[in-house]
């Protein structure tokens, strides 16, 4: 497989077309990399954006595959309208709007972290438009061993909302929280993976909050709905079990929170679910980009 190297902080990317897809509130930003076959539509979680796939995208595009990288409303390059209501159903609708606007007949939604529910739920709602699903270190329904990072647990706890918002309104204190969580998430990585983690991923997350307007409000609203979303998806597991759409789980086995046991449970719930456990952390598309690309290029 062709080797790709980063220039400065970010990797060199193939040419892409930029799209802004109108939504009820603001517009969603998408980068469209030309290629053939069902498009990989890559979806991020929180608190990052679609740039978490920038080490993976060149490997897929060089092999001739089309990739559409989406920033959910409120994150990355998408609009962050004042007073917007962010939610998991809204993110599913963002994905639907992108597929419709770009006339994507059949897609392969790729969900990481909190982007997992949108990827899976698109396949349940639109099986005829879904060739397969790829899920990386994400949550869906309730699972034994499911644990979320302390930062996310703080913001998802309604009883601690005032404390969480206090941190969010203080850039210095919120930066301390992000740094605290970042250090915990890098445990178990190799020295080379740690370099990527801090030099590549760190700026992606930091820029999401330093830009103005920032992703802070979307992050706060989305995390506050985490437990309700897990409960809603647990109720949808009956549909997940019936679905014939292939699901490919690509998991970093050094993730201290969304442990590989979460993936194993998800695999046990589906009819056509494969699991690929890699020597990687929470972001396998960063820690093991070439391995992830090799697996995804077999997905049609």
C-alpha positions in Angstrom: 0.0 0.0 0.0 1.2 3.5 -0.8 2.9 5.4 2.0 1.6 8.7 3.1 3.4 11.2 5.4 2.2 14.2 7.2 3.5 17.7 6.2 3.7 19.8 9.3 0.6 18.9 11.5 -1.8 17.9 8.8 -1.3 15.3 6.0 -1.4 16.2 2.3 -4.9 15.5 1.0 -6.1 14.6 -2.5 -8.2 17.3 -4.2 -11.8 17.6 -3.1 -14.9 19.5 -3.7 -16.5 21.5 -0.9 -20.2 21.5 -0.3 -22.5 23.3 2.0 -25.8 21.5 2.5 -28.7 23.6 3.9 -30.4 22.4 7.0 -33.3 23.8 9.0 -30.7 25.8 11.0 -27.5 26.7 9.2 -25.6 24.5 6.8 -23.5 21.3 7.0 -20.0 21.3 5.5 -18.8 18.3 3.6 -15.5 17.5 1.7 -16.1 15.3 -1.4 -13.2 13.2 -2.6 -13.8 11.8 -6.1 -13.8 8.0 -6.6 -16.0 5.1 -7.5 -18.1 2.5 -5.7 -20.5 3.2 -2.9 -19.1 6.3 -1.1 -17.6 6.1 2.3 -19.4 8.8 4.3 -17.2 9.4 7.3 -18.7 10.7 10.5 -17.0 12.0 13.6 -17.9 11.9 17.3 -17.3 14.5 20.0 -15.3 16.6 20.7 -13.6 16.4 17.2 -14.6 16.7 13.6 -14.1 15.1 10.2 -10.3 15.9 10.2 -9.8 12.8 12.3 -10.0 10.8 9.0 -7.3 12.9 7.2 -4.7 10.2 7.6 -7.1 7.5 6.3 -8.7 9.4 3.4 -5.7 9.5 1.1 -5.3 5.8 1.4 -8.9 5.2 0.3 -8.9 7.7 -2.5 -5.6 6.5 -3.9 -7.2 3.1 -4.3 -10.1 4.7 -6.3 -12.8 4.9 -3.7 -15.0 7.9 -3.1 -15.0 9.5 0.3 -17.3 12.2 1.7 -16.2 13.7 5.0 -19.0 15.4 7.0 -18.8 17.8 9.9 -22.1 17.6 11.8 -23.9 20.8 12.4 -22.2 22.7 15.2 -18.8 21.1 14.6 -15.7 21.7 12.4 -16.5 23.7 9.3 -20.3 23.4 9.6 -22.4 26.3 10.8 -22.9 26.9 14.5 -26.1 29.0 14.6 -27.1 30.7 17.8 -29.9 28.9 19.6 -29.6 25.7 17.5 -30.9 22.5 19.1 -28.3 19.7 18.6 -29.3 16.1 18.9 -28.6 12.6 17.7 -31.7 12.6 15.5 -30.5 15.9 14.0 -27.1 14.2 13.2 -28.9 11.4 11.5 -30.8 14.0 9.5 -27.5 15.7 8.6 -26.3 12.4 7.1 -29.6 12.0 5.2 -29.3 15.6 3.9 -25.8 15.0 2.7 -26.7 11.8 0.9 -29.7 13.5 -0.8 -27.8 16.7 -1.8 -24.9 14.8 -3.3 -27.2 12.3 -5.0 -25.5 9.3 -3.3 -27.4 6.3 -4.4 -25.8 3.8 -2.0 -23.4 4.7 0.8 -21.2 3.1 3.4 -21.6 5.3 6.5 -18.5 5.2 8.7 -19.2 6.1 12.3 -16.6 6.7 15.0 -17.4 7.4 18.7 -20.7 9.4 18.9 -21.0 9.1 15.1 -21.7 5.4 15.5 -25.5 5.8 16.1 -26.0 7.9 13.0 -24.2 5.4 10.9 -26.1 2.4 12.2 -29.5 4.1 12.4 -29.1 5.3 8.8 -28.7 1.6 7.8 -31.8 0.6 9.8 -33.9 3.4 8.3 -32.5 3.2 4.7 -31.3 -0.4 4.1 -31.9 0.0 0.4 -29.4 2.9 0.3 -26.8 1.3 2.6 -24.2 -1.1 1.1 -22.5 -1.7 4.5 -21.7 0.1 7.7 -18.3 0.6 9.3 -18.1 1.4 13.0 -14.9 2.3 14.9 -14.7 2.5 18.7 -18.3 3.7 19.0 -21.2 3.2 21.3 -24.7 2.2 20.3 -27.0 0.4 22.8 -26.2 -0.6 26.3 -23.4 -3.1 26.5 -21.4 -4.9 29.3 -18.2 -3.0 29.9 -19.5 0.2 28.3 -17.7 3.1 29.9 -17.4 6.7 28.7 -14.4 9.1 29.4 -14.6 11.2 32.5 -15.0 14.4 30.4 -18.0 13.0 28.7 -19.4 11.6 31.9 -19.3 15.0 33.5 -21.2 16.7 30.7 -23.7 13.8 30.3 -24.7 14.0 34.0 -27.7 16.3 34.3 -27.1 16.8 38.0 -23.7 18.2 37.3 -24.8 20.5 34.5 -24.0 23.7 36.4 -20.5 22.5 37.1 -20.0 21.3 33.5 -21.2 24.7 32.1 -18.8 26.5 34.5 -15.9 24.6 33.0 -17.1 25.3 29.5 -17.3 29.1 30.1 -13.7 29.2 31.3 -11.3 28.5 28.4 -8.5 27.9 30.8 -10.4 25.4 32.9 -11.9 23.7 29.9 -8.5 23.4 28.3 -7.3 21.7 31.6 -10.2 19.2 31.3 -9.4 18.4 27.7 -5.7 17.9 28.6 -6.6 15.7 31.5 -8.7 13.5 29.3 -6.2 13.4 26.5 -3.5 12.1 28.8 -5.8 9.3 30.0 -6.7 8.3 26.4 -3.2 7.8 25.3 -2.4 5.0 27.7 -1.6 1.8 26.0 -0.3 3.5 22.8 3.1 2.9 21.3 5.6 5.8 21.2 4.9 6.3 17.5 1.1 6.3 18.1 1.6 8.8 20.9 3.4 11.2 18.6 0.4 11.0 16.1 -2.0 11.3 19.0 -0.5 14.6 20.3 0.7 16.2 17.1 -2.2 15.3 14.9 -5.3 14.7 17.0 -4.6 17.4 19.6 -4.9 20.3 17.2 -8.0 18.8 15.6 -9.8 18.9 18.9 -8.3 22.2 20.1 -9.2 24.0 16.9 -12.8 22.8 17.3 -13.1 24.9 20.5 -10.7 27.7 19.7 -12.5 28.8 16.5 -15.2 31.3 16.9 -18.0 30.4 17.0 -16.8 27.2 18.6 -18.2 23.7 18.9 -18.7 24.2 22.7 -22.5 24.5 22.6 -22.9 21.5 20.2 -20.6 19.5 22.5 -22.5 20.4 25.6 -25.9 19.6 24.1 -24.8 16.3 22.5 -23.1 15.0 25.6 -26.1 15.8 27.8 -28.2 13.4 25.6 -25.7 10.5 25.7 -27.6 8.2 28.2 -31.0 8.8 26.5 -29.4 7.9 23.1 -28.0 4.7 24.5 -31.4 3.8 25.9 -33.1 4.6 22.6 -30.7 2.5 20.6 -31.0 -0.4 23.1 -34.7 -0.4 22.2 -33.7 -0.5 18.5 -31.6 -3.6 19.0 -34.5 -5.8 17.8 -34.2 -4.0 14.4 -30.4 -4.3 14.5 -30.7 -8.0 15.0 -33.1 -8.3 12.0 -31.0 -6.2 9.7 -29.1 -7.9 6.8 -26.9 -4.9 6.1 -23.2 -6.0 6.7 -21.6 -4.2 9.7 -17.8 -4.1 9.9 -16.4 -3.2 13.4 -12.9 -1.9 13.3 -11.7 -1.5 16.9 -8.6 -0.2 18.7 -8.1 -2.8 21.5 -6.2 -0.3 23.7 -9.2 1.9 24.2 -9.6 2.2 28.0 -13.3 3.3 27.7 -15.0 1.8 24.6 -13.3 -1.5 25.2 -13.2 -4.2 22.6 -15.8 -6.0 24.8 -18.3 -3.4 23.6 -17.6 -4.4 20.0 -17.9 -8.1 20.9 -21.3 -7.5 22.4 -22.4 -5.5 19.3 -21.2 -8.4 17.1 -23.2 -10.8 19.2 -26.4 -8.8 18.5 -26.2 -8.7 14.7 -26.8 -11.2 11.8 -23.9 -10.1 9.6 -21.3 -8.4 11.8 -17.5 -8.8 11.5 -14.9 -7.6 14.1 -11.4 -6.5 13.4 -9.4 -5.7 16.6 -6.3 -3.7 16.0 -3.3 -2.6 18.1 -4.6 0.9 18.4 -6.4 3.2 20.8 -9.7 5.1 20.6 -8.9 6.5 17.1 -7.8 3.5 15.0 -8.1 5.6 11.8 -5.2 7.6 13.3 -3.2 5.0 15.2 -3.4 2.3 12.5 -4.5 4.1 9.3 -3.0 1.6 6.8 -4.5 -1.4 8.5 -7.9 0.3 8.7 -7.7 1.3 5.0 -6.9 -2.3 4.0 -10.0 -3.5 5.8 -12.2 -0.8 4.4 -11.1 -1.3 0.8 -12.6 -4.8 1.0 -16.0 -3.3 1.9 -18.3 -2.8 -1.0 
